[in-house]
Amino acid sequence: MEAQLLGWLSPLVISSFALMISVFAFYALLVKTRRNSNRVLDPTTSKIHHDRTVTSTVGSLNVNGGDNVADVIVVGAGVAGSALAYTLGKDNRRVHVIERDLSEPDRIVGELLQPGGYLKLLELGIEDCVEEIDAQRVYGYALFKNGKRIRLAYPLEKFHTDVSGRSFHNGRFIQRMREKAASLPNVQLEQGTVVSLLEENGTIKGVRYKNKAGEESTAFAALTIVCDGCFSNLRRSLCNPQVDVPSCFVGLVLENCNLPFANHGHVVLADPSPILMYPISSTEVRCLVDVPGQKVPSIANGEMANYLKTVVAPQMPHEVFDSFIAAVNKGNIKSMPNRSMPASPYPTPGALLMGDAFNMRHPLTGGGMTVALSDIVVLRNLLRPLRDLTDGSSLCKYLESFYTLRKPVASTINTLANALYKVFCSSKDEARNEMREACFDYLGLGGMCTSGPVSLLSGLNPRPLTLVCHFFAVAVYGVIRLLIPFPSPKRMWLGAKLISGASGIIFPIIKAEGVRQMFFPATVPAYYRAPPVKGETKCS
């Protein structure tokens, strides 16, 4: 009887319930946010923050030109910095890239590029960077929970056959991107450590850095773009960072491992938090074990190996169990904290933040590179009409539109990643666990209940309202599961807690991202700003 009733429930009806709930909740949140924003965006307060930020860099200087002057300085040559350098160089900008270490990176994240990110590679003309590095195509995900498994395919039917996800060694991909950027004659790639930004009369004029030989030097440019990653030591000069560290990833490489679903990412809804697996070469599989909190068991004294064998291994799919144990015994275990940070920039003349230095989300969904590449496309399109970047204050005012134009895509991916992580973690709260069960079953319903969330996850349809509708559709579906076949006061109370818990997960994330910019970007004045022209009044 229960199965028949659930079968009669149209996904359209579920989404309609979700939309109705969402509208009322958003209205209340929007009113509150607007009241708060009137205080936060007070011009006097903003100027105090801005002045404090700029003066915290370096004292004033005089720029008289010289050989070490470029159109754009890019600090950092990771995925974002390298792609940006190539993109601006291709538009005939003189680009000076300063990277702390030009040797091949060895990281355990930044290895899965969603199909939406691959489309951005195509748009930027750098899709060949995933070639010749033994990158693997990814066509979807597989979810595992308590012995059950479901396959979720990317909705790629409307795209060219080359479009799919890609997974690879992060270092190989970055080296290909660096080679691509350095191949342009107007792009200078230099190894050095940027110490500080150089400021004159409130405008960033360049950077002070130590070159490979350890000698201190300066470089000047009309625009300095900081892309120095999640450990950025410059972001505090350009934004108000509020970094959250909900968990750590422990990384292993499984060798000669046959995943249950070839060319798919695998997510195990384990206790206490998810486990990820995906191929990074033809013979290697990356396994990432999420450990909640900021501290992980010690790797050095064997606590981590014991934790992986006794807690994690029994929850792994049987197909990968032996490879997992062999990887633990081999001992090449790495860990890194997972960071989440909403974009909260100070508009600063002469400077801009991008990449993980600017905005981070939990890496569960592999959306970081998609956001960075999407941001580069937005910035490229904004800068293309401009030949002269030297009017720092006018350029600053114009580039405020960048923060608005990027929001729908970036905020959707950010919100999905952070919300999904909370839903996928086990909890002592019975309502949260019901939400977790409902999410797993909802994704297995097929139709738009599967294709909608997967299109969001893949970056192919990053629409904020679609995300909210599906999120609350999961919550409503969970309530219906509780009330069928016979509602009881306890189950009704648990259903109410489920809806409340879902709201408590997603609304704070949306508020941090910015309700107006995320859902109503066309109402933000900066959305309509035209490129500055010579003689235009400068912003203060």
Backbone torsions as a table, in degrees:
resi	resn	phi	psi	omega
1	MET	NA	-45.4	-179.7
2	GLU	-61.8	-43.0	-179.0
3	ALA	-64.3	-38.3	179.7
4	GLN	-65.4	-44.1	-178.7
5	LEU	-63.0	-42.7	178.1
6	LEU	-63.9	-34.7	179.4
7	GLY	-67.4	-30.8	-179.9
8	TRP	-73.9	-18.8	-175.9
9	LEU	-72.4	114.1	177.7
10	SER	-74.7	136.1	174.6
11	PRO	-55.5	-29.6	178.9
12	LEU	-64.6	-40.1	179.0
13	VAL	-65.6	-42.1	179.6
14	ILE	-60.5	-45.7	-179.3
15	SER	-65.1	-33.0	178.9
16	SER	-65.5	-43.4	175.0
17	PHE	-57.4	-45.6	-177.4
18	ALA	-62.7	-41.9	-178.5
19	LEU	-64.3	-40.2	-179.8
20	MET	-63.4	-43.8	177.8
21	ILE	-63.0	-42.8	-176.5
22	SER	-63.4	-41.5	-177.0
23	VAL	-61.1	-47.4	-179.9
24	PHE	-63.2	-42.8	-178.9
25	ALA	-66.4	-41.0	-179.4
26	PHE	-67.4	-35.7	180.0
27	TYR	-60.8	-46.1	179.3
28	ALA	-63.2	-42.8	-179.4
29	LEU	-66.9	-38.3	-178.5
30	LEU	-65.5	-41.0	178.3
31	VAL	-61.2	-44.1	179.9
32	LYS	-65.3	-41.4	-179.0
33	THR	-65.2	-40.2	179.3
34	ARG	-63.3	-38.9	177.9
35	ARG	-63.3	-44.1	179.1
36	ASN	-65.3	-39.3	-176.2
37	SER	-66.8	-28.1	177.7
38	ASN	-63.7	-31.6	177.8
39	ARG	-80.5	-45.1	-175.3
40	VAL	-65.1	-38.8	-174.5
41	LEU	-89.8	15.0	175.7
42	ASP	-57.5	128.0	-174.4
43	PRO	-56.0	-37.6	-178.9
44	THR	-65.1	-46.8	179.5
45	THR	-61.6	-44.3	-179.0
46	SER	-61.1	-39.3	-177.7
47	LYS	-69.2	-36.0	177.3
48	ILE	-61.9	-46.7	178.7
49	HIS	-59.6	-44.4	-176.4
50	HIS	-64.2	-44.5	-178.9
51	ASP	-65.3	-40.2	-179.6
52	ARG	-62.0	-39.8	-178.4
53	THR	-65.2	-50.5	-174.3
54	VAL	-64.6	-42.7	-176.7
55	THR	-72.3	-9.1	179.7
56	SER	-83.4	0.2	-179.3
57	THR	-88.9	-96.0	-176.2
58	VAL	-138.1	156.5	179.3
59	GLY	-62.9	178.7	-175.0
60	SER	-70.4	161.0	-179.7
61	LEU	-149.7	167.8	175.2
62	ASN	-115.5	127.2	179.9
63	VAL	-106.4	113.5	-178.6
64	ASN	-109.4	14.3	-178.6
65	GLY	88.9	-165.5	-178.5
66	GLY	129.5	-177.1	-175.8
67	ASP	-71.1	-29.3	-174.3
68	ASN	-92.5	40.6	179.0
69	VAL	-117.8	127.5	-179.6
70	ALA	-122.9	172.9	171.5
71	ASP	-74.2	-42.3	-176.5
72	VAL	-137.8	133.4	167.8
73	ILE	-101.3	130.5	174.4
74	VAL	-112.8	118.6	179.0
75	VAL	-93.0	109.4	-179.4
76	GLY	107.7	135.4	-179.9
77	ALA	-126.7	48.6	170.4
78	GLY	-84.1	-151.8	179.7
79	VAL	-60.8	-50.9	-177.0
80	ALA	-66.7	-48.1	-176.1
81	GLY	-64.7	-42.2	-179.5
82	SER	-67.7	-45.4	179.0
83	ALA	-63.4	-39.6	179.0
84	LEU	-65.8	-43.3	-179.8
85	ALA	-60.4	-44.8	179.1
86	TYR	-64.7	-43.3	-177.8
87	THR	-62.2	-46.6	-179.6
88	LEU	-72.1	-35.7	177.5
89	GLY	-63.6	-37.6	178.7
90	LYS	-66.0	-24.8	175.8
91	ASP	-89.3	20.1	175.4
92	ASN	67.5	26.8	171.8
93	ARG	-87.4	145.8	171.2
94	ARG	-83.6	115.7	-172.8
95	VAL	-118.8	129.7	176.9
96	HIS	-113.8	112.5	-179.7
97	VAL	-101.8	129.2	178.4
98	ILE	-119.6	115.7	-176.8
99	GLU	-122.2	135.8	-176.5
100	ARG	-61.0	-40.8	-176.1
101	ASP	-144.3	114.7	-177.4
102	LEU	-91.1	3.6	174.6
103	SER	-74.8	164.4	-175.3
104	GLU	-65.7	123.7	179.5
105	PRO	-68.0	156.1	176.7
106	ASP	-129.8	90.1	-176.1
107	ARG	-120.5	160.6	179.8
108	ILE	-104.3	2.6	174.9
109	VAL	-128.0	177.0	-175.8
110	GLY	71.3	33.6	-176.0
111	GLU	-114.8	-4.4	180.0
112	LEU	-124.3	116.5	177.8
113	LEU	-103.9	118.7	-179.4
114	GLN	-70.2	159.4	178.5
115	PRO	-54.2	-35.8	176.7
116	GLY	-62.1	-35.2	176.4
117	GLY	-70.9	-36.2	177.3
118	TYR	-64.7	-36.1	176.1
119	LEU	-62.1	-34.7	177.2
120	LYS	-70.5	-35.5	173.9
121	LEU	-59.2	-42.7	177.9
122	LEU	-61.8	-42.7	-178.4
123	GLU	-65.2	-33.0	-179.9
124	LEU	-88.1	-8.8	179.3
125	GLY	77.1	28.9	-178.3
126	ILE	-125.6	26.0	-179.1
127	GLU	-66.0	-20.7	179.5
128	ASP	-71.1	-7.8	178.4
129	CYS	-71.2	-14.1	176.0
130	VAL	-95.1	5.7	177.3
131	GLU	-95.1	155.9	176.7
132	GLU	61.9	22.8	176.1
133	ILE	-125.7	16.1	-179.0
134	ASP	59.7	34.5	177.4
135	ALA	-68.3	147.2	-178.4
136	GLN	-110.5	139.1	176.0
137	ARG	-74.0	143.5	178.3
138	VAL	-125.2	126.8	-173.7
139	TYR	-111.6	2.3	179.1
140	GLY	161.1	-162.5	-177.7
141	TYR	-127.1	159.7	169.4
142	ALA	-126.8	132.2	179.1
143	LEU	-108.5	140.1	-179.0
144	PHE	-127.8	133.9	177.1
145	LYS	-156.2	120.4	175.0
146	ASN	50.0	44.6	177.6
147	GLY	86.6	-13.0	177.6
148	LYS	-91.9	150.8	178.8
149	ARG	-143.7	142.7	176.2
150	ILE	-135.8	148.2	179.2
151	ARG	-107.3	131.7	-179.0
152	LEU	-119.9	110.8	-177.9
153	ALA	-89.7	142.1	172.2
154	TYR	-63.7	140.6	176.8
155	PRO	-80.3	81.3	-172.9
156	LEU	-103.2	8.4	-172.7
157	GLU	-59.5	-32.8	-174.7
158	LYS	-89.1	1.9	-175.0
159	PHE	-110.5	164.2	176.4
160	HIS	-61.1	151.9	-175.6
161	THR	-61.7	-20.2	-179.7
162	ASP	-76.3	-16.8	-175.7
163	VAL	-80.1	121.4	174.8
164	SER	-165.7	-180.0	171.0
165	GLY	-76.0	164.4	175.6
166	ARG	-135.1	138.5	174.1
167	SER	-127.5	145.1	-169.1
168	PHE	-166.1	172.6	169.2
169	HIS	-71.8	125.7	-178.3
170	ASN	-55.3	-44.6	-177.4
171	GLY	-62.6	-40.4	179.2
172	ARG	-63.5	-41.8	179.8
173	PHE	-63.4	-44.8	-179.1
174	ILE	-64.6	-40.7	179.6
175	GLN	-63.0	-37.9	176.8
176	ARG	-64.8	-39.1	178.8
177	MET	-66.2	-40.6	179.0
178	ARG	-64.5	-42.8	177.8
179	GLU	-61.2	-38.9	179.6
180	LYS	-63.1	-45.3	179.7
181	ALA	-65.7	-44.7	-176.6
182	ALA	-68.9	-16.1	179.6
183	SER	-70.7	-16.0	179.0
184	LEU	-85.7	134.1	-176.3
185	PRO	-67.0	-22.1	-178.4
186	ASN	-96.4	11.2	175.7
187	VAL	-113.3	120.7	178.0
188	GLN	-105.2	119.5	179.9
189	LEU	-106.2	119.1	-174.3
190	GLU	-130.3	140.3	175.3
191	GLN	-87.5	126.1	-179.7
192	GLY	-176.9	162.6	-179.1
193	THR	-111.5	115.9	179.4
194	VAL	-74.0	125.4	-177.1
195	VAL	-91.1	-41.5	-176.0
196	SER	-162.3	166.1	173.5
197	LEU	-89.6	149.7	178.3
198	LEU	-102.8	129.8	-173.9
199	GLU	-126.3	142.2	175.2
200	GLU	-140.2	118.7	178.8
201	ASN	52.9	42.9	176.2
202	GLY	82.6	1.5	-179.5
203	THR	-116.5	133.7	176.7
204	ILE	-75.4	126.2	-177.0
205	LYS	-108.3	-9.2	-178.2
206	GLY	160.8	-154.2	-176.6
207	VAL	-138.4	155.9	168.5
208	ARG	-108.3	132.2	-175.8
209	TYR	-147.1	163.6	173.5
210	LYS	-105.8	126.7	-177.9
211	ASN	-77.4	-175.8	-175.4
212	LYS	-60.1	-31.1	179.8
213	ALA	-81.5	-2.6	-179.5
214	GLY	87.9	4.8	179.8
215	GLU	-84.2	136.8	-179.9
216	GLU	-78.5	137.1	-177.8
217	SER	-144.9	170.2	176.5
218	THR	-127.7	150.9	175.4
219	ALA	-136.1	141.5	-175.9
220	PHE	-121.3	148.0	177.6
221	ALA	-160.7	158.0	177.2
222	ALA	-67.6	-31.5	-178.9
223	LEU	-137.9	128.5	176.6
224	THR	-110.9	122.4	-179.4
225	ILE	-112.8	120.2	-175.8
226	VAL	-93.7	116.0	179.3
227	CYS	-131.3	43.5	-171.8
228	ASP	-91.5	24.0	166.3
229	GLY	83.6	-173.1	-172.9
230	CYS	-67.9	-21.6	179.3
231	PHE	-98.0	22.6	-174.6
232	SER	-50.3	131.8	174.8
233	ASN	-100.1	6.5	180.0
234	LEU	-111.6	-12.6	-172.4
235	ARG	-62.2	-31.2	-178.4
236	ARG	-65.4	-19.4	176.9
237	SER	-79.0	-15.7	-171.7
238	LEU	-126.6	-5.7	178.7
239	CYS	-154.8	176.2	178.4
240	ASN	-109.1	83.1	-171.2
241	PRO	-71.5	132.3	173.7
242	GLN	-125.4	85.2	-172.1
243	VAL	-89.1	126.8	176.0
244	ASP	-109.8	138.1	178.5
245	VAL	-120.2	86.8	-175.4
246	PRO	-74.7	-22.7	-174.7
247	SER	-165.2	179.5	174.3
248	CYS	-127.7	148.6	172.2
249	PHE	-98.7	133.5	171.7
250	VAL	-108.1	121.3	-171.6
251	GLY	-107.6	138.1	175.2
252	LEU	-133.6	156.4	171.6
253	VAL	-113.0	119.0	177.7
254	LEU	-93.0	123.6	-176.0
255	GLU	-98.4	140.7	178.9
256	ASN	49.1	48.1	-177.4
257	CYS	-104.6	129.1	176.3
258	ASN	-95.9	105.7	179.1
259	LEU	-68.4	151.1	179.1
260	PRO	-55.8	-35.8	178.6
261	PHE	-124.9	109.9	-178.0
262	ALA	-63.4	144.9	177.0
263	ASN	58.1	37.3	175.7
264	HIS	-134.0	149.6	166.4
265	GLY	-76.8	147.4	-178.7
266	HIS	-122.3	130.9	178.4
267	VAL	-123.8	118.1	177.1
268	VAL	-100.9	119.4	177.8
269	LEU	-81.2	80.4	-173.9
270	ALA	-92.1	176.0	175.6
271	ASP	-109.5	119.5	16.2
272	PRO	-97.4	-11.0	-174.7
273	SER	-153.1	171.0	-168.4
274	PRO	-68.2	159.0	172.9
275	ILE	-122.4	132.7	179.7
276	LEU	-111.5	147.1	172.7
277	MET	-146.0	138.9	174.7
278	TYR	-161.1	151.4	-179.0
279	PRO	-72.3	140.6	175.2
280	ILE	-118.3	-3.9	171.8
281	SER	-161.2	-179.2	-178.7
282	SER	-70.3	-14.6	-178.3
283	THR	-125.8	1.1	-174.0
284	GLU	-129.0	144.1	175.9
285	VAL	-123.7	129.0	174.7
286	ARG	-83.1	130.3	173.8
287	CYS	-117.9	126.2	179.4
288	LEU	-120.6	116.3	179.1
289	VAL	-100.3	118.9	179.1
290	ASP	-81.2	129.1	178.0
291	VAL	-119.6	112.4	-177.5
292	PRO	-60.4	149.8	179.9
293	GLY	92.1	175.6	-175.3
294	GLN	-94.5	-9.0	179.7
295	LYS	-117.4	142.7	177.2
296	VAL	-118.8	158.2	175.0
297	PRO	-54.9	146.8	-176.0
298	SER	-62.9	131.6	175.1
299	ILE	-78.9	-37.1	-173.4
300	ALA	-63.9	-41.7	-174.7
301	ASN	-95.0	6.8	175.2
302	GLY	92.3	-2.8	179.9
303	GLU	-62.1	-38.9	-178.8
304	MET	-66.1	-45.1	178.8
305	ALA	-58.7	-41.1	178.7
306	ASN	-65.2	-41.1	179.0
307	TYR	-62.6	-43.4	-179.0
308	LEU	-65.6	-37.1	-177.8
309	LYS	-77.0	-37.9	-173.1
310	THR	-92.6	-32.7	-176.1
311	VAL	-101.0	-44.9	-172.6
312	VAL	-85.7	-49.8	-173.8
313	ALA	-53.2	-43.1	-179.7
314	PRO	-62.9	-17.0	-178.8
315	GLN	-96.8	-2.0	-178.4
316	MET	-78.9	150.2	172.2
317	PRO	-56.0	142.3	-174.1
318	HIS	-61.3	-26.5	-178.8
319	GLU	-64.7	-26.2	-175.6
320	VAL	-110.9	2.1	-174.3
321	PHE	-57.6	-50.2	-176.7
322	ASP	-63.6	-42.5	178.9
323	SER	-64.0	-36.8	179.3
324	PHE	-65.1	-47.3	179.7
325	ILE	-62.5	-40.2	179.2
326	ALA	-63.3	-38.9	178.8
327	ALA	-66.4	-39.3	177.6
328	VAL	-64.2	-44.0	-179.6
329	ASN	-65.5	-31.5	179.1
330	LYS	-65.3	-32.6	171.0
331	GLY	91.0	0.6	179.8
332	ASN	-84.0	72.7	-175.6
333	ILE	-105.6	130.6	179.1
334	LYS	-125.3	157.1	177.4
335	SER	-140.6	154.3	174.6
336	MET	-155.6	146.1	179.4
337	PRO	-72.4	144.3	173.9
338	ASN	-94.0	122.3	-175.4
339	ARG	-111.4	147.6	173.4
340	SER	-130.6	130.2	-178.4
341	MET	-150.4	113.3	174.9
342	PRO	-64.9	153.0	177.1
343	ALA	-73.8	119.6	-179.5
344	SER	-140.2	70.1	-171.8
345	PRO	-83.3	154.5	163.3
346	TYR	-94.2	116.1	174.1
347	PRO	-58.3	115.1	-173.7
348	THR	-123.7	118.6	178.4
349	PRO	-54.5	130.3	175.3
350	GLY	87.8	-0.8	-176.3
351	ALA	-145.6	155.8	-179.3
352	LEU	-151.5	146.2	175.5
353	LEU	-104.9	144.0	175.3
354	MET	-148.5	167.6	177.2
355	GLY	69.7	-155.0	-178.2
356	ASP	-69.2	-15.8	173.9
357	ALA	-68.3	-20.2	-170.8
358	PHE	-109.1	-39.2	-170.6
359	ASN	-155.9	127.8	178.3
360	MET	-133.8	156.2	175.5
361	ARG	-142.3	164.8	179.4
362	HIS	-59.5	134.8	-175.0
363	PRO	-77.7	10.8	-178.4
364	LEU	-53.7	-41.9	-174.3
365	THR	-95.0	0.6	179.1
366	GLY	62.0	38.6	-175.6
367	GLY	-97.6	-4.1	-173.1
368	GLY	-60.7	-47.1	-178.3
369	MET	-69.0	-32.6	176.8
370	THR	-63.3	-43.4	178.1
371	VAL	-63.0	-46.4	-177.8
372	ALA	-61.5	-45.5	-178.8
373	LEU	-68.8	-35.7	175.5
374	SER	-64.5	-40.5	177.5
375	ASP	-61.6	-38.8	-179.7
376	ILE	-65.0	-39.7	177.1
377	VAL	-61.9	-43.9	179.2
378	VAL	-61.5	-47.8	-178.1
379	LEU	-65.3	-42.5	178.5
380	ARG	-56.4	-45.9	-178.6
381	ASN	-66.0	-31.6	177.8
382	LEU	-72.5	-37.4	-175.5
383	LEU	-83.4	-20.3	-174.2
384	ARG	-56.8	-39.1	-179.9
385	PRO	-71.2	-11.5	-173.5
386	LEU	-99.2	126.8	172.7
387	ARG	-98.2	-26.9	-177.7
388	ASP	-113.6	117.6	-179.3
389	LEU	-103.7	8.6	-169.5
390	THR	-78.3	-17.9	178.1
391	ASP	-82.8	85.4	-171.0
392	GLY	-59.4	-41.8	-175.8
393	SER	-71.5	-40.5	177.2
394	SER	-67.8	-40.0	177.9
395	LEU	-63.8	-39.4	178.7
396	CYS	-59.8	-45.8	-179.6
397	LYS	-64.0	-41.5	179.8
398	TYR	-65.2	-41.9	-175.9
399	LEU	-75.4	-4.9	171.6
400	GLU	-61.1	-25.4	177.1
401	SER	-66.1	-24.7	177.1
402	PHE	-57.6	-43.3	-177.4
403	TYR	-66.1	-26.9	177.8
404	THR	-84.4	-44.6	-176.1
405	LEU	-65.9	-28.9	-179.2
406	ARG	-79.6	-17.5	-166.9
407	LYS	-61.8	-49.7	-176.0
408	PRO	-56.0	-44.7	-179.6
409	VAL	-71.0	-53.7	-175.5
410	ALA	-62.0	-43.6	-176.4
411	SER	-69.3	-34.4	177.3
412	THR	-62.9	-47.5	-179.3
413	ILE	-66.8	-41.1	178.8
414	ASN	-62.5	-48.3	-176.8
415	THR	-64.5	-42.9	178.9
416	LEU	-60.3	-46.3	-177.5
417	ALA	-62.3	-48.7	-176.2
418	ASN	-70.3	-37.4	179.4
419	ALA	-71.7	-42.4	-178.1
420	LEU	-65.0	-35.8	177.7
421	TYR	-60.9	-43.8	-179.2
422	LYS	-66.6	-37.0	179.0
423	VAL	-69.0	-38.2	-175.6
424	PHE	-77.6	-13.7	178.0
425	CYS	-80.7	143.4	175.0
426	SER	-73.0	160.3	-175.4
427	SER	-149.9	157.0	173.2
428	LYS	-78.7	-13.9	178.4
429	ASP	-79.6	119.4	-176.9
430	GLU	-61.5	-35.9	-179.5
431	ALA	-66.3	-39.4	178.6
432	ARG	-64.9	-39.5	178.5
433	ASN	-67.5	-33.0	174.8
434	GLU	-65.4	-37.6	177.6
435	MET	-64.2	-39.9	178.9
436	ARG	-62.9	-46.0	177.9
437	GLU	-62.3	-43.7	-178.7
438	ALA	-62.9	-39.0	-179.6
439	CYS	-63.9	-44.9	179.5
440	PHE	-60.7	-47.7	-177.6
441	ASP	-70.3	-36.7	179.8
442	TYR	-61.5	-43.7	-179.8
443	LEU	-64.9	-22.8	179.1
444	GLY	-89.5	0.8	-178.3
445	LEU	-70.7	-24.3	-177.2
446	GLY	85.3	-177.8	-179.6
447	GLY	62.2	-144.9	-177.0
448	MET	-72.5	-17.4	176.4
449	CYS	-67.6	-23.5	175.7
450	THR	-98.7	-50.9	-174.7
451	SER	-66.2	-34.3	-179.9
452	GLY	-62.6	-57.9	178.4
453	PRO	-61.0	-36.9	-178.7
454	VAL	-69.5	-33.6	176.2
455	SER	-66.2	-31.9	174.5
456	LEU	-69.8	-47.4	-178.9
457	LEU	-59.6	-38.8	-176.1
458	SER	-80.7	-7.1	-178.0
459	GLY	77.7	9.7	-179.4
460	LEU	-82.7	-22.1	-179.6
461	ASN	-143.8	65.4	-175.3
462	PRO	-80.3	77.5	-179.1
463	ARG	-112.6	123.4	-174.8
464	PRO	-58.3	-44.0	-176.8
465	LEU	-66.2	-36.1	175.7
466	THR	-61.2	-41.0	178.1
467	LEU	-60.9	-48.0	-177.2
468	VAL	-64.2	-42.3	179.2
469	CYS	-59.8	-46.8	-179.1
470	HIS	-69.2	-36.2	-179.9
471	PHE	-61.5	-45.7	-179.5
472	PHE	-79.5	-21.7	171.6
473	ALA	-63.0	-38.5	175.7
474	VAL	-61.9	-43.9	-179.4
475	ALA	-63.7	-44.6	179.4
476	VAL	-64.8	-40.1	176.9
477	TYR	-60.5	-40.5	177.3
478	GLY	-63.0	-38.3	178.3
479	VAL	-65.8	-43.6	-179.9
480	ILE	-61.8	-40.0	177.0
481	ARG	-58.6	-37.8	-179.2
482	LEU	-71.6	-33.3	-173.4
483	LEU	-88.2	-10.4	179.7
484	ILE	-103.4	135.6	4.2
485	PRO	-89.1	-20.2	-176.6
486	PHE	-130.7	113.8	176.9
487	PRO	-69.9	145.4	175.1
488	SER	-132.6	159.9	179.3
489	PRO	-54.2	-38.7	179.7
490	LYS	-65.4	-43.4	-179.3
491	ARG	-69.0	-36.9	177.5
492	MET	-64.6	-40.6	178.1
493	TRP	-65.6	-40.2	178.1
494	LEU	-65.0	-37.9	176.7
495	GLY	-63.6	-40.5	177.9
496	ALA	-64.2	-39.6	177.8
497	LYS	-66.5	-33.3	178.9
498	LEU	-63.9	-46.9	178.7
499	ILE	-63.1	-42.3	179.5
500	SER	-64.6	-41.9	179.1
501	GLY	-64.8	-39.5	177.4
502	ALA	-61.5	-43.0	177.5
503	SER	-63.2	-39.3	179.8
504	GLY	-68.1	-21.1	176.7
505	ILE	-80.9	-51.8	-167.0
506	ILE	-87.3	-35.2	-174.2
507	PHE	-67.7	-40.3	175.2
508	PRO	-61.5	-34.8	178.7
509	ILE	-66.5	-44.8	179.6
510	ILE	-63.5	-41.1	179.4
511	LYS	-61.4	-41.2	178.7
512	ALA	-65.0	-35.0	179.5
513	GLU	-73.8	-29.6	-179.2
514	GLY	108.2	104.0	-175.5
515	VAL	-61.8	-47.3	-175.2
516	ARG	-65.6	-47.4	-179.2
517	GLN	-65.9	-33.4	-175.5
518	MET	-76.2	-45.1	-173.8
519	PHE	-103.5	-26.7	-176.6
520	PHE	-131.6	55.7	-175.5
521	PRO	-61.3	-28.5	-178.5
522	ALA	-68.8	-12.5	177.7
523	THR	-88.3	-5.4	179.1
524	VAL	-88.0	124.6	-175.9
525	PRO	-52.5	-36.9	-177.1
526	ALA	-62.7	-21.0	-178.9
527	TYR	-57.8	-29.9	-173.7
528	TYR	-102.7	6.8	-174.4
529	ARG	-67.8	132.2	179.1
530	ALA	-91.1	159.7	178.4
531	PRO	-57.8	141.3	178.7
532	PRO	-66.6	146.5	176.3
533	VAL	-116.4	160.3	-177.8
534	LYS	-61.0	132.0	179.5
535	GLY	91.6	-2.3	179.0
536	GLU	-67.3	147.9	178.7
537	THR	-64.7	132.2	-178.3
538	LYS	-79.5	150.9	175.2
539	CYS	-82.8	152.6	-178.5
540	SER	-84.3	NA	NA
